[in-house]
Amino acid sequence: MRIAIIDYGMGNVRSMANAMEFIGMEPVLSADPGELAQADRLILPGVGAFGDAMAALKERGLVEVLQRLIGEEGKPVLGVCLGMQLFARSSEEHGGSEGLGLIAADVKQMRAHPPAKIPHVGWNDLSFDPDDWLFEGIPASQPNFYFVHSLQMVCDDPATRIATCDHGTSVTAAVRQDNIVATQFHPEKSQDNGIRLLMNWADHDFAGG
């Protein structure tokens, strides 16, 4: 399977490529619309500010490309951290920016109750449906994943949230909408649990539902 990791200058794409190679995939790092169109699946990573990321996608002519490939053609995609947030309509970070608009959601500043601190950095346990295919094989006794963020996605439809974690408030940890799967945490930095999640995503038959 050919997986294109979108390399738009926002994040450590090499660590994700290493993780995909570890599970037997053939990742390609690219911002070329043709290569993205030819890939079986896409991964949209991201670290940094929402507005800067959208500007970087626009500079490379990728906003319309991603809206077409993901939103219109239904190509399976995995968003990670900032990459997840970019699927939303907007973010209030740094005065506000428009997103890709592929998920009915907006990105809001986290307001955690003490003693939780913002940014949310480190390991945290997830709450999820153990029968959900994305989390198959991940032990309910140790469902920990690695987070680094200060904002979170707020979805119009609660069913879009398929995993949460507690950090002084309920935090959106993973979302799914048709062909779009996205995680606020970094699976590529989450050791065995992250590897298993990436395998589940890569093996899933999106055509079959």
Disulfide bonds with the S-S distance in Angstrom:
none
